[in-house]
Amino acid sequence: MQQARLFQLQGLIAGIDEAGRGPLAGPVVAAAVILHPGRRYQGLDDSKKLAPSLRTELAAEIRERALSWSVAWSDAAEIDAMNILAATMLAMRRAILGLAVLPHGVQVDGNRLPDLRFHDRQLDGEAVVGGDGLVPAISAASIIAKTTRDNIMERLDTLYPGYEFGRHKGYGTEIHRARLREFGPCEQHRRSFAPVRMAG
């Protein structure tokens, strides 16, 4: 019922999603997308279900055709300073603030909402569990967040080549854990996460 109510609001609704809560290294990235009400968008889905080539293609289309989109992140130092949940909520707020138009409401993938108070305005909000596969604007945000984070990790791979960030994107794979044991953590690692703490 709440989802239907939010869709009936007068005004614009932004979809919000994040990528990178679980990895041992790199930022957590959030995206906010307001789809153009008069346009159809084909192929939108949870970014994790899409092939990388299709994600890249859809990300370019979303950036070109959406009414507004924004991407933001919290880096490893912020994650360590405030914990991953708070850093994720901060990245979501930053993404909302980066929109060219402040929406009237937001729908966020998951079961929590960021602080939606902006100066003298309170945005309406709804947390939608599984929203990245249910709500087109959240699907679009998941695609933007995922492709942006993958690109960041590929760039970090050139700065920290020993860790193979481009291969595992910072997730705790066997190869990543092996490199952590070999080289110890770098400044992109989340030292508050147990596997990194134990390796450093």
C-alpha positions as CSV (number, residue, x, y, z in Angstrom):
1,M,0.0,0.0,0.0
2,Q,2.8,2.4,0.8
3,Q,4.4,1.8,-2.6
4,A,1.1,2.7,-4.4
5,R,0.8,5.8,-2.2
6,L,4.2,7.0,-3.1
7,F,3.6,6.5,-6.8
8,Q,0.5,8.7,-6.5
9,L,2.5,11.7,-5.1
10,Q,2.5,14.8,-7.2
11,G,6.0,15.4,-8.4
12,L,9.2,13.5,-9.2
13,I,10.4,10.3,-7.5
14,A,14.1,9.3,-7.5
15,G,15.3,5.8,-7.3
16,I,18.3,5.2,-5.0
17,D,20.7,2.2,-4.7
18,E,24.2,1.5,-3.7
19,A,27.0,-0.8,-4.7
20,G,29.9,-2.0,-2.6
21,R,28.8,-2.5,0.9
22,G,30.4,-5.9,1.2
23,P,33.9,-5.5,-0.3
24,L,37.1,-5.3,1.8
25,A,38.4,-2.3,-0.3
26,G,37.3,0.7,-2.2
27,P,34.3,3.1,-1.8
28,V,30.7,2.4,-1.3
29,V,28.9,4.1,-4.2
30,A,25.3,5.4,-4.3
31,A,23.3,6.6,-7.3
32,A,20.1,8.5,-7.6
33,V,18.1,8.5,-10.8
34,I,14.9,10.3,-11.8
35,L,13.5,8.6,-14.9
36,H,11.8,10.8,-17.5
37,P,8.0,10.3,-16.9
38,G,7.3,10.4,-20.6
39,R,9.9,7.8,-21.8
40,R,10.1,4.0,-21.8
41,Y,13.2,2.3,-20.6
42,Q,13.8,-1.3,-21.8
43,G,16.0,-3.9,-20.0
44,L,16.2,-2.3,-16.6
45,D,16.8,-4.9,-13.8
46,D,18.9,-5.6,-10.7
47,S,22.4,-4.8,-11.9
48,K,23.7,-8.0,-10.4
49,K,21.6,-10.0,-12.8
50,L,22.9,-8.2,-15.9
51,A,26.0,-9.1,-18.0
52,P,28.8,-6.5,-17.6
53,S,28.5,-5.5,-21.3
54,L,24.7,-4.9,-21.0
55,R,25.2,-3.0,-17.7
56,T,27.6,-0.7,-19.5
57,E,25.2,-0.2,-22.4
58,L,22.2,0.5,-20.1
59,A,24.3,2.9,-17.9
60,A,25.1,5.0,-21.0
61,E,21.4,5.1,-22.0
62,I,20.3,6.0,-18.5
63,R,22.8,8.9,-18.3
64,E,21.6,10.1,-21.7
65,R,17.8,9.7,-21.3
66,A,17.0,10.1,-17.6
67,L,15.5,13.4,-16.4
68,S,18.3,13.6,-13.8
69,W,20.9,11.3,-12.3
70,S,23.7,11.6,-9.8
71,V,26.4,9.4,-8.3
72,A,28.4,9.8,-5.1
73,W,30.4,7.7,-2.7
74,S,32.0,7.4,0.7
75,D,35.6,6.2,0.6
76,A,37.4,3.6,2.8
77,A,38.5,6.2,5.4
78,E,34.9,7.4,5.9
79,I,33.7,3.8,6.1
80,D,36.3,3.1,8.8
81,A,35.4,6.3,10.7
82,M,31.7,5.9,10.8
83,N,30.8,2.2,9.9
84,I,29.6,0.9,6.6
85,L,25.9,1.5,7.2
86,A,26.4,5.2,8.1
87,A,28.8,5.7,5.2
88,T,26.2,4.1,2.8
89,M,23.5,6.5,4.0
90,L,25.9,9.4,3.6
91,A,26.7,8.4,0.0
92,M,22.9,8.2,-0.7
93,R,22.4,11.8,0.7
94,R,25.3,13.0,-1.4
95,A,23.7,11.4,-4.5
96,I,20.3,13.0,-3.8
97,L,22.0,16.4,-3.3
98,G,23.8,15.9,-6.7
99,L,20.6,15.7,-8.6
100,A,19.9,18.7,-10.9
101,V,16.3,18.7,-9.5
102,L,15.4,17.9,-5.9
103,P,12.7,15.2,-6.1
104,H,9.5,15.2,-4.0
105,G,10.2,11.7,-2.8
106,V,12.6,8.8,-3.1
107,Q,12.4,5.0,-3.2
108,V,15.5,3.2,-1.8
109,D,16.5,-0.4,-2.3
110,G,16.6,-2.3,1.0
111,N,15.1,-1.7,4.4
112,R,16.6,1.6,5.5
113,L,16.3,5.2,4.4
114,P,19.0,7.9,4.6
115,D,18.2,11.2,6.3
116,L,15.8,12.9,3.9
117,R,15.8,16.4,5.6
118,F,17.3,19.0,3.3
119,H,17.4,22.5,4.8
120,D,13.7,23.3,5.4
121,R,12.4,20.4,3.3
122,Q,11.6,16.8,4.2
123,L,11.4,14.4,1.3
124,D,9.0,11.5,1.3
125,G,10.7,8.2,1.3
126,E,10.1,4.4,1.0
127,A,12.5,1.5,1.5
128,V,11.7,-1.3,-0.9
129,V,13.2,-4.7,-0.2
130,G,14.3,-6.1,-3.6
131,G,13.5,-2.8,-5.2
132,D,16.4,-3.0,-7.7
133,G,14.4,-5.7,-9.4
134,L,11.0,-4.2,-8.9
135,V,11.1,-0.4,-9.4
136,P,12.6,0.9,-12.7
137,A,14.2,4.0,-11.2
138,I,15.9,1.9,-8.5
139,S,17.1,-0.6,-11.2
140,A,18.5,2.3,-13.1
141,A,20.3,3.6,-9.9
142,S,21.7,0.1,-9.2
143,I,23.2,0.0,-12.8
144,I,24.7,3.5,-12.4
145,A,26.1,2.7,-9.0
146,K,27.5,-0.7,-10.0
147,T,29.2,0.5,-13.3
148,T,30.6,3.5,-11.5
149,R,32.1,1.5,-8.7
150,D,33.6,-1.1,-11.2
151,N,35.2,1.7,-13.1
152,I,36.7,3.2,-9.9
153,M,38.1,-0.2,-8.9
154,E,39.6,-0.6,-12.3
155,R,41.3,2.7,-12.0
156,L,42.6,1.8,-8.5
157,D,44.0,-1.4,-10.0
158,T,46.5,0.8,-12.0
159,L,47.5,2.6,-8.8
160,Y,47.8,-0.5,-6.7
161,P,48.5,-3.2,-9.2
162,G,49.6,-5.9,-6.8
163,Y,46.1,-6.3,-5.3
164,E,44.3,-7.0,-8.7
165,F,41.4,-4.7,-7.8
166,G,40.2,-4.8,-11.4
167,R,39.7,-8.5,-11.2
168,H,37.8,-8.9,-7.9
169,K,36.6,-5.3,-7.4
170,G,37.6,-5.3,-3.8
171,Y,35.4,-8.3,-2.7
172,G,36.9,-10.9,-0.4
173,T,37.8,-13.5,-3.0
174,E,40.6,-16.0,-2.4
175,I,42.9,-14.1,-4.7
176,H,42.2,-10.8,-2.8
177,R,42.8,-12.4,0.5
178,A,46.0,-14.0,-0.8
179,R,47.2,-10.5,-1.9
180,L,46.3,-9.1,1.5
181,R,48.4,-11.7,3.2
182,E,51.3,-11.0,0.8
183,F,51.3,-7.2,0.7
184,G,49.2,-6.2,3.8
185,P,46.5,-3.5,3.5
186,C,46.8,-0.4,1.4
187,E,45.0,2.9,2.0
188,Q,42.0,1.7,-0.1
189,H,41.3,-1.2,2.3
190,R,38.6,-1.0,4.9
191,R,40.6,-1.6,8.1
192,S,37.5,-1.9,10.2
193,F,36.6,-5.1,8.3
194,A,37.9,-8.2,10.1
195,P,39.8,-9.8,7.2
196,V,41.7,-6.6,6.6
197,R,42.3,-6.0,10.3
198,M,43.7,-9.5,10.6
199,A,46.0,-9.1,7.6
200,G,47.4,-5.8,8.7
